[in-house]
Every structure is written in C-alpha cells, then in structure tokens.
Amino acid sequence: MKMAFRPTDGWRWYFDREYDSLMLEVSSDMLFRSCYPSKMLIPDVFSEFSFSVSDAASYYQFHNCCHSLNLTESQKIQLSINGIVAANFLKPQMPKSWYFSQQSTEYTPKVADIVKVYMQEDGLEVCMMVVEVGEHASLCIIAQPTFFSMNKTFYFSEAIKVMNDRLALAQQFAQPDNSIVLDDEELELKAIS
C-alpha cells in the first residue's frame, strides 16, 4: 500500500536540542529528523515555526523529480525534506569540487534536477539532486544510498556544494555496487510512540 504523504498547514519545524537536529512534526505520531547538525544550520531554525507554502512547493518539486531514482518511497520523502532543509536552512557552503571530475559538456543546472558526478579517484558515478543553483557552483544533496570513495564515507542526503562544470544531467540512476546498506531505522521516517 502506497503511503499518502502530503504537506498540510499542521506541519511545523522545531529544533530538538537532545538530537541536535531540526525536526519536522508531521502529525502527533510522525516526526521527521533532518540529517544536518546544528553547526551547519542558520540561527533562524532554533525556534518553532510553520511549514510554509514555499516549503510545500519545494517538497512537491523535489519529490516529483525523485521518481527516476532507485529509492524506496520513504527515502524519496526523506530526500525531499532534507532538500528543503539544505536549500533554506543550511549556512553557506564552500564548493568541494576536488572530489569530482570535470565534465566534457557544458550543463546549466536547475533546482530539483537529478544530476550525476564522477568521483575523481575511481570514476564512480554518483547521483545527486540540485537544491540551490549558483552562477558557478550549486548546492546538491546525495540522492543515493551511502557509499565509500576517496577514503571518505558519503552519506545519503549529505549536502555538498559542487562547481557546475562537474555536474551532468542524469536520466536514470541505479544503486552502485559499493553502496552501504544502512539500518532501515535510519532511512525510515521517525514515528513518535
């Protein structure tokens, strides 16, 4: 059975100091915890505030672009909500393009594009979603399960600013062979008991 998950005016954001995370209360028995720690967040998120009409529009925009991804429905929801957090509530990031190879063709990214990059060291193809576009670099989040490359673990929904000349539009994307399977609990929406 497919889960109906649509934003309502009852959703609210708040910062949970115990978990050091921005939370989205969806209902009295469902809570989403973003994956970004407080040190990455702007000061505006440390109080309670409503899930806005703009947040809802971004949610639908991100979620609609996730259909081609080889992810579960709950992972697509998680990716979409983390996309909102990354685009609206993260402190400015510096590009970390040294991880990725320059592309041979020119591409101009748009918000919610599913893009691919290639790891500099081993050529591994990685899928990302663009959440904020800049003239020379764009903020992206990793849109595939956690993987290891270049002596670093790259996490699902991790935010990385990437120079635009490293990005290429991706049509379809499947899970790579060296992905790390995390506990289902980490990838599912968190329910309040």
Summary of the structure (lengths in Angstrom):
residues: 193
radius of gyration: 16.2
end to end distance: 22.0
largest distance: 51.0
contacts: 552
relative contact order: 0.17
helix: 24%
strand: 33%
